Amino acid sequence: MFDSAKGRLIPRASVCVENDVIVAVVDGELPGGNGQTVDLRGRTLLPGLIDAHVHVTATVPDFFKLSLMPQSLITAQSKTILEAMLHRGYTTVRDAGGADSGLVQAIEEGHLVGPRLYIAGRAITQTGGHGDPRPAFFSNMNCVCCGSVGLLGCIADGVPEVRRAVREQLRNGAHHIKVMAGGGISTPNDPLDGTQFSIEELTAIVEEAAAARTYVMAHAYSPEAIMRAVRCGVRSIEHGNLLDAESARLMAEHGVYLVPTLATYAAVAKVGKNLGWSPAMLEKAERVMDRGIEALRIARDAGVKIALGSDLLGQMHESQYNELVLRQAAMPPSEVLRSATYVNAELMNQSSRLGIIAEGAQADLLVMDGNPVEDLSAFLDERNLLMVMKAGKLVLNRVEASLND
């Protein structure tokens, strides 16, 4: 059994589940009872995985095209993405812009099958910032009150507008707030090393989230964008590929989490040209891909809390496991698994409930053939994932078939 709190395997353990909750974890065997017993000798039991940076409604990798699609169509397309995530063993995901509270409710009520979903609503972006999907000279849909600004971003400028934008996301059921604090790769005109929003605007965004007893996740690549966001009080830095020693030290001092997303850059490198991405966008993707592992090493050396996200779009979602495997260049497998479970739960203020196999936690469990703690490449062969349980309900069960082989 993988102990995600300490990042180690426990060789002899038994786990008892009742309804949707783990009610006992003991060394050795549980006392006999009337329940069903599953013998997992030779297998590894893991907590359900958590992906802390997804876009479940990014069904196409072109955000402007996405903003013009009917929301009902996007929801129908999201069904496939959500089901696939859950069947990979991701029992909880944190959406970083796009999903709404209706999608959360649809999963909770069983209309859609998918992971437990925490949402940011629409990411807060300045005019021309990352998250503003409009092409040049496309001048309508430019106010915070518009209903169709784009499914990813909500455009707001100035302190009163950003306060209103945050309050609107919270009114609509957001669990956390996403702010675009710097440039990005999937928008052509904002430089990666640029900063976005004033200090006053960033501070106002954090204040509004804190007033609602939640937090802000900040999209940022450059050291300057990272440090501005950290000083304003954000809880996590998303991506952070251009991180340096100084910005990493500041993150560690403030207890700010880093959520690297290596898988998305590897995926874009393979399919970006075929998607019609501009040379400027592809150049930015290549730049951050080359720095991703180095940023992980810098953050780890500085003592930054390292979470895990994937940030995949469209058909790239199928590369979700690559995030686990790519990180092995900078972190041991046990640390990567800990990021995808315990650390992500802590980041999302869900410690003791998610990402851990412990009494009182949600019964989100995976069974793997062999030992992924030795090599996370085991996830790349779908035959190695034998069981997925979310909240005590089996989503996938190949254990008996495997035992009989």
Secondary structure, 3 states (H helix, E strand, C coil): CEECCCCEECCCEEEEEECCEEEEEEECCCCCCCCCCCCCCCEEEEECEEEEEECCCCCCCCHHHHHCCCHHHHHHHHHHHHHHHHHCCEEEEEECCCCCHHHHHHHHCCCCCCCEEECCCCEEECCCCCCCCCCCCCCCCCCCCCCCCCCCEEECCCHHHHHHHHHHHHHCCCCCEEEECECCCCCCCCCCCCECCCHHHHHHHHHHHHHCCCCEEEEECCHHHHHHHHHHCCCEEEECCCCCHHHHHHHHHHCCEEECCHHHHHHHHHHCHHHCCCHHHHHHHHHHHHHHHHHHHHHHHHCCEECCCCCCCHHHHHHCCHHHHHHHHCCCHHHHHHHHHHHHHHHCCCCCCCCCCCCCCECCEEEEECCCCCCHHHHHCHHHEEEEEECCEEEEECHHHHHHC
